[in-house]
Amino acid sequence: MTATLRTAGQIAYPEMELGRLVPTEATLRTFARRAMNIALFLAAPFIGLVYAMLLPFVGLGMMAVIGGKALVKNPAAYQALIAARKIALLALAPFIGLVYAVLMPFFGIVMIARIGYKAYRAPKQVA
């Protein structure tokens, strides 16, 4: 829709400066800063919720780290930890083997595809 000016029976279109239509760098920077502030304002409750949900796990992790450091300093406890690790690995070995057996064909397919892609993308040598 175009607005016209009627002055003394003549129709004239008002002139517009094109510089006013093109945003300047400062205007774009201001818009980006405001958009970022709005996005952070809208995301803040969710970020706080994530912090609140993860806080117990972070606390348990810190307790485990501090307790682990104290156990490692005690030689008898250190030997007990090594024995517990060996027992856990012995109990988990069948499951680890099953995971390897299930996933290895997929890794093989991916590796064959990667080798084929490299061969396809290699520069052609003319003899």
N, C-alpha and C positions, 0 to 999 in steps of 0.2 A: 504494500500500500504506500502510495507516495502522497505526501502533503504538498500542496501548492500554495503560493502566495499570490493574491490578486491585488495588484496595486495599480490604480488608474486604468483598469480594464486590461492590463497586461498580465500574462501568466509567467511567473518566474520561479525557478526552483532555487531554493537556498543552497549556497555552496557549503560543502563540508570539507574540513581538512582531513586528508587521509591519515595524517600522523596521529589523529585522535583515535582512529579505529585500530591501529596496530599497537599492541601493548608493549611497553618498554621493559627493559630487563629488571628495573626496580619494581615495576608493577607485578611482573611474574614472580619475583622473589617474595614479595609481600603475599601474593596469593598462595604460593607454596608453603610459606611459613604458617599462614592462617589455616590452610588445609591440614597441615601436620598437627597443629594445635587442636583442631576439631577432632581429628582421628584419635589422638591421644586421649582427649576428653571422653570420647565414646568408648574407648578400649580400657580405660582405667579400672572400671569395676571388674572386668574379666581378668585383668592382670592381677589385681588384688585377690581375687578368688583363687587364682592359680597359686599365688604365694601362700595363702591361708591353707590350701589343700596340701601343699608340698612341705609345709613347715614341720609336721611330725616326722616325715621321712628324713628330712635334713637333720633333725635332732637325733634320730636313731643312728643315722650314718656317722654323725660326729661322735656319738657315744661309742660306736663300734671302732672308729679310728683311734680314739683315746684309749679304749680298753685293749685294742690290738697292740698298740705301742707299749703299753704296760706289760702285756703278756710276753712280748718278744724279749723284753729285758730280763725276764726270769728264765733261766736255762731249762728247768724242768717243764715249765709251761710251753716253751718253744718246742721241745721234743714232742710233747703231747699234741701240739698243733700240727706238726709234720705227720705224725701217725694218723691223726684225724683226716688230714688231707689225702693221704694214701688210701685210707679206708673209703672215703667218699668217691675218689676216682675209681676204685675197684667196683663199687656199687653202681656207678654211673657208666662204666665202660660199655655195657651192651647197648644202652640208649645212645651214646655218642656214636658207636659203630652204626646203629640203625640210621641215625641222621646222615652220616657220611654216605651210606649205601643209597639212601633216597635222593640226596641232593647231587651226588657226583655226576649222574647222567646229564642233569641240567647244566652243570658247570662245563661239562665236555661239549655240549651243543653250543654253548656261548663261545667257548674257545675256538671251536671249529669255524663258527660264523665270523669271529674276529679275524682269524687267519685268512679266511676267504675274502673278507672285506679289504684287508691290507693288500692282498694279492691283486684284487680288482682295482684298487686305487693307485697301485704302484705305476710309475711311469713305464710306458712301453719301450722296449729296447728293439731297435731295428738293426738287423744283421747286415 
